[in-house]
Amino acid sequence: MDLDFSEDEIQRFSRHILLREVGGTGQAKLKAARVLVVGAGGLGSPLMLYLAAAGIGTIGVIDDDVVDLSNLQRQIAHTTDRIGTPKVASATQAAHAINPDLKVEAHAARLSADNALDLIGRYDVVCDGTDNFATRFLVADACVLAKRTLVSAAVLRFEGQLSVFKPHAGGPCYRCLYAEPPAPGTVPTCSEAGVLGVVTGVMGTLQATEVLKEILGIGDTLSGRLLVWDALSARFRDIKLRPDPSCALCGPHATIKDLTAHRTPDGSTHAG
């Protein structure tokens, strides 16, 4: 672990280094860390910017979309003059504006059953900032198979939820909470039902907080807990989660051994 900080780094991260729970050793852990952000949208934007500001050494970001005018109500990594730009390029520009020493690995692609395990295996922590169940379950399954910690958030209308999944450390996985994706059309997306823009900001920032805690090994983990926030009532709820002994992904008799289920009959992938 490299503890040799430049004068600029010492000044930039001085407020971290002053914290007993972080210090120089903790800041070196952040610098050495590799974090993957899946989705550069409403959640991925604040998440990526705060990880950049915190001094994460390498951030990977994967998204195959381009910036659209309708994104700008909540996706704060993007700007009006970058409409039509690939989101990974726009997010990279925003993150580098905060921390030019950051290494960004931009993947302008769709996460699929073909590339998920290889990509996720290159990072220490994976963050799910997606807006559809197909990709969410693909990320969750791949993280368990690759034994990577998953920090997952979701938002809709005025509510957000957040948890950390690391069954390789004894906690539940995403399928312990939701065994299967909901039937198509039963749960609306943000583009169908709407979302208050700042809700994505709050949840993305909370995601970043949990990522830093996991890397630093400080505080109480959200593994085994689901945090639910209702913006209208300004209330948080903390729901206990336990590993499901019958879970098809992480249980003792797991049946999900690969990502085959994420392929369509013609061999293509359906997550994105």
Disulfide bonds with the S-S distance in Angstrom:
none
